[in-house]
Amino acid sequence: MRLDEITRLSLIWGVPAEFKGLKGKFLLVPEMRPYLLGLSLCEELKTHGCPHVYVTDNMLGYLFFKGKIKETLLFYLERRTAEIKGISGSLYVTLLSKLHQVPVYFCPGKKPDIVNDKHAGTLDGRSFVEDEKSVIWPEEEIIKI
Amino acid sequence: MKNPLAFPVRYEEGVILVLDETALPFAEEYIPIRTLDEAVMVLKEMKTRAFGQVLLYFYTCVLTQDIMGTARVFQQTRPTFDFYGLAGMLAEVTKRAGDIKAAVERIVSAFEEKRRQRARQVAEILPADAHVLTICHVSGEMVYIAEAIQAMQKRICVYVSETRPYLQGTRLTFWELNRAGVPAKLLCDNQAAWLMHTGRINAVITGSDRSNQKGDIINKVGTYALALLARHYHIPVYVLIQRPAEMDLRKVQIEERPEKEVFMWLKKRNKWPPAVYPAFDFTPAELITGWFDIEGKVRKK
């Protein structure tokens, strides 16, 4: 797929608790490292008949810059009165959205199933580092809303 | 221990030896190149990139004895990088040196001292306890910067963004810093905002594939997001540039790689989802705090 072929994307971050509200949207699904949640999410979206396109997380800035994203749907783990708690990268996505004047909608999500990767030191189960002490472990991120 | 990534391409008795960066960190292998076609193939497959492709271009000109023709073919293969700019430089030095081989030797032998000088200039402006976030791989210069900063009795820890999908951060930068004994931490690309938010980063340093007089750069995809987030958190962003050109970088074609490469390094699956892969992004000058060019010129806000 080429960038010219995509526009008015709805960016997903986190794992949706349900798929009903996603029908009719063209979804942008990032990889969501370290867990690679994007891959399994794409499979589920396919079964629900939702059109989607996959990118790595670091490509999001460029897609915002090019005006490809019209809204962000952030699926949180927990919500309190004035803040939400989301998976790693929730702040990255929220800030990039706000800095490009793209609306962020906070939606209930669910805790991801962590299969192989717990941090940046591994990818799809394969280790790239000798010592995992020098890896920054992902944290759940708190965002004021 | 010598860092092979500082000079990833060499020329020995009529053969170009290209360090296969796609094999790192698991193997250190060199690919012999004897023709233009072979050079284009390793370029296309990203066996070498950044400074490696600069060296590959120069040494390929020694093989072909054709500065502009080689630039044309290289430019078609990697459209975002400025091979015509290198051709101009090589043509100029060739006039003084007498032939292409002598000119290439002159240019390449000057690179190490120039890059070390630049590293000292960068180290000068970093704080006494530097926590530097970087992305992709600046061809050995992050090690030079760490050595320079340590020589100034300052401390550094380099936070390396893994740089998906090619993993240059993990496989090249993090690997070479570890080998050199430089304190380093590895993170997923999406963790950058949280690290800035929690006060763990006080500078961002990146390379650039292209730059212009205005101060805009084109670099590995993900650079723009880091620069934008850094400005939000009032963190300075410093870039290493080559020779800034007089042109509008917004008009440069951003290379889109084949979508199957988005899934590089992942285990095989029956079917991959549809994907896009812009390999670079554009960062406007407004987001950058300081520019360090290869000729020793420094510009700071």
Interface residues (C-beta under 8 A of the other chain):
Chain A: M1 R2 L3 I6 V29 P30 E31 M32 R33 P34 L36 L39 C42 E43 K46 H52 V53 Y54 V55 T56 D57 N58 M59 L60 G61 Y62 F65 S88 G89 L91 Y92 V93 L95 L96 L99 H119 A120 G121 L123 D124 G125 R126 F128 V129 E130 S134 V135 I136 P138 E139 E141
Chain B: P25 I135 Y159 S161 E162 T163 R164 P165 L167 T170 R171 F174 N178 A184 K185 L186 L187 C188 D189 N190 Q191 A192 A193 W194 L195 H197 V221 G222 Y224 A225 L226 L228 L229 H232 I254 E256 E259 V262 W265 L266 K267 R269 W272 P273 P274 A275 V276 Y277 P278 D281 F282
